[in-house]
Amino acid sequence: MHPLRPRTTPSAAQVGSFLRQLAVLVRAGVPLPVGLELAAAGSSNQEFSCRLRVARQQMIEGAGLSG
């Protein structure tokens, strides 16, 4: 995320698509960190993808997902 660019909120459709992709991956037995990375890579919103990758890294480092 560029520091001078305002934050953009992902659309409901983008969030829904991400959640469906993540649910399919987790149900298939893909570990959550891998599923987060794969689902983030599938997002067309670069900022949303970046924020998901940050959340994934924080989760790996032991932080909670709730923020």
N, C-alpha and C positions, 0 to 999 in steps of 0.2 A: 504494500500500500504506500503510495506516495504521500509524504507529510503535508503537502499543500492541497491535495485533492480531497474534496469532501467525501465522507463515507457514504457509500450507497447501500441501501437495504435490499437484500435479495427479494425477488418477487415471491408471492405465495406459490406460484408454479415451480420456481427454482427450488424452493425449500421442499416442496412436496416430492419433486423428482429425486432430490438428494436422499430424502428419507426412504423412499421406495427402493432406491438402489442399495442403500445401506441395509435395509431390512432383508432384501434378497441375499445379499452377501453374508450377513450374519446367520441367517437360517441355513445357508449352505455350508456353514462351519468355518467361514473365513474369520480369522481373529479380528477383533474390533479395530486395532490400530491399522491393520492392512486394509480393512473395509473402509475406514475413514479416508485413507490415502486414495484408494481407488475411486470412491464416490466423489471426493474433492476433484480428482483429475477429470471426472466426467462433467463437471459444472462449466457452463458457458460464462459464468460471472467470475472474472479473475479475482476480484476482491473477496468474494464469498469463498472461493477456493483457498485463497491465502489464509483467511481467518480459520477455515476448517483445518488447514495444515498446522497452524499455530495451536489450535485446541488439541489436535492429535499429539503434538510434541509435548505440550503441557501434561496431557494425560500420561504419556510414557514416562515423564519425569516425576509423576506421582501426584500432580494436582488433580482436583476433581473436575468433572465436566460441567458442573453447574455454574462455574465462574465465581 
